[in-house]
Amino acid sequence: MYAKIDFLQSEHSAAELCVSKYGAARASERDLLFYNFHIIVNNKSMLDIRSKSVLNFLIKECSEGDYKIIDVDDILSSLPDNFNLDREIVFQIIKYLEYSEYVSVKYSDDEQFCLCPLPFGRQFIEKDKNQSKNKESIKNIGKKIYFYAFFCALLGSFLGTLIYNLITNFKL
């Protein structure tokens, strides 16, 4: 348990508060689990599919570093229906993106946002697109390797059978 506390102290300042409040020996498992959860939630390299889609829409709408006023209805209409989004969820997603420093929100009300995607958000979407391209190319390479392995096995068995028949039929 003490090793977990040291790990959390080095990773997150909230755990330092936990240890300073309760002492190293009295920090409960519940507190440690909460701070582990807090570290996982605050991981800025993970977004769900809906948040990625909203961020992608915002990057397409806003030109290079300019703030733009975007209606919530525009966001809702651009996303697929199977996401089951409503206004409240869009507001929560935008708030999360702002908290995670993917976007900067200058102004928001019930109908619209004035926001700008930050460089971290743009880099995240570009990296995500590159990863999906790499996954497709890896699939294609895997298919080619499977085809060549099958073809070489077939050719090897054919040549082996041919050599065996030549040796057995032409005994010297």
C-alpha positions in Angstrom: 0.0 0.0 0.0 2.9 2.4 0.7 4.3 1.8 -2.8 0.9 2.9 -4.3 1.0 6.1 -2.2 4.5 6.8 -3.5 3.4 6.2 -7.1 0.4 8.4 -6.7 2.5 11.1 -5.1 4.8 11.2 -8.1 1.9 11.1 -10.6 -0.7 13.4 -9.2 -0.9 16.2 -6.6 -4.3 15.1 -5.3 -2.6 12.0 -3.8 -0.2 14.3 -2.0 -3.2 16.0 -0.4 -4.6 12.6 0.6 -1.3 11.6 2.3 -0.9 14.9 4.0 -4.5 14.9 5.2 -4.6 11.3 6.5 -0.9 10.4 6.9 0.8 7.7 4.9 -0.4 4.9 7.1 -4.0 6.1 7.4 -4.7 6.8 3.7 -7.6 4.4 3.0 -8.1 2.1 0.1 -11.2 4.1 -0.9 -9.1 7.3 -1.1 -6.4 5.5 -3.1 -9.0 4.1 -5.5 -10.5 7.5 -5.9 -7.2 9.1 -6.8 -6.4 6.2 -9.2 -9.7 6.9 -10.8 -9.0 10.6 -10.9 -5.7 9.9 -12.7 -7.5 7.7 -15.3 -10.2 10.3 -15.9 -7.8 13.1 -16.3 -5.8 11.2 -19.0 -5.8 13.7 -21.9 -5.0 11.2 -24.6 -8.4 9.4 -24.5 -11.7 10.5 -25.9 -14.8 8.5 -26.6 -16.3 8.4 -30.1 -18.9 11.1 -29.5 -16.3 13.5 -28.2 -13.9 12.8 -31.1 -16.8 13.4 -33.5 -17.6 16.7 -31.9 -14.0 17.8 -31.8 -13.6 16.8 -35.5 -16.6 18.9 -36.4 -15.3 21.9 -34.5 -11.9 21.6 -36.2 -13.6 21.5 -39.6 -15.8 24.5 -38.8 -13.1 26.7 -37.3 -10.3 27.9 -39.5 -6.8 28.2 -38.3 -6.9 29.4 -34.7 -9.9 31.8 -35.1 -12.8 31.9 -32.7 -16.1 31.1 -34.4 -19.7 31.1 -33.2 -21.3 27.6 -33.6 -24.9 26.7 -32.9 -25.7 23.6 -30.9 -28.1 22.6 -33.6 -25.3 22.6 -36.1 -23.3 20.2 -34.0 -26.3 18.0 -33.4 -27.2 17.9 -37.1 -23.7 17.0 -38.2 -23.4 13.9 -36.0 -25.0 10.5 -36.7 -28.4 9.7 -35.1 -27.1 6.6 -33.4 -25.0 8.7 -31.0 -28.3 9.7 -29.2 -27.1 13.2 -28.4 -29.1 16.1 -27.0 -28.3 19.6 -26.0 -27.2 18.7 -22.5 -24.8 16.0 -23.7 -23.3 18.4 -26.2 -22.7 21.0 -23.5 -21.1 18.4 -21.3 -18.8 17.3 -24.2 -17.8 20.9 -24.9 -17.1 21.5 -21.2 -15.0 18.3 -21.1 -13.1 19.4 -24.2 -12.5 22.8 -22.7 -11.3 21.2 -19.4 -9.0 18.9 -21.2 -7.6 21.8 -23.3 -8.7 20.5 -26.7 -10.8 23.7 -27.3 -11.0 27.2 -25.8 -14.4 28.5 -25.1 -14.7 32.3 -25.1 -18.5 32.5 -24.7 -21.4 30.1 -24.4 -25.2 30.3 -23.8 -28.1 28.0 -24.3 -28.0 28.1 -28.1 -24.4 28.7 -29.2 -20.7 28.7 -28.4 -17.9 30.9 -29.3 -14.9 28.7 -29.4 -11.6 27.8 -31.0 -9.8 24.5 -31.2 -6.4 24.5 -29.5 -3.3 23.0 -31.1 -3.5 20.0 -28.8 -7.0 19.2 -30.2 -5.8 19.6 -33.8 -2.8 17.3 -33.1 -5.1 14.7 -31.4 -7.4 14.5 -34.4 -4.4 14.3 -36.9 -2.8 11.6 -34.8 -6.1 9.7 -34.6 -6.5 9.9 -38.4 -2.9 8.7 -38.9 -3.5 5.8 -36.5 -6.6 4.7 -38.5 -4.6 4.9 -41.7 -1.9 2.7 -40.2 -4.4 0.2 -39.0 -5.7 -0.1 -42.6 -2.3 -0.5 -44.0 -1.4 -3.2 -41.4 -4.6 -5.1 -42.4 -3.5 -4.9 -46.0 0.0 -6.1 -45.2 -1.4 -9.0 -43.2 -3.6 -10.0 -46.1 -0.7 -10.0 -48.4 1.5 -12.0 -46.1 -1.3 -14.6 -45.7 -1.7 -14.8 -49.5 2.1 -15.2 -50.1 2.4 -17.8 -47.3 -0.4 -19.8 -48.8 1.0 -19.5 -52.3 4.5 -20.5 -51.2 3.1 -23.5 -49.3 1.2 -24.6 -52.3 4.2 -24.2 -54.6 6.4 -26.0 -52.1 4.1 -29.0 -51.9 3.8 -29.1 -55.7 7.6 -29.0 -56.1 8.0 -31.6 -53.4 5.5 -33.9 -55.0 7.1 -33.4 -58.4 10.6 -34.2 -57.1 9.4 -37.3 -55.3 7.6 -38.5 -58.4 10.8 -37.9 -60.6 13.0 -39.8 -58.1 10.6 -42.8 -57.8 9.8 -43.1 -61.5 13.4 -42.8 -62.8 15.3 -45.1 -60.6 18.8 -45.5 -61.7 
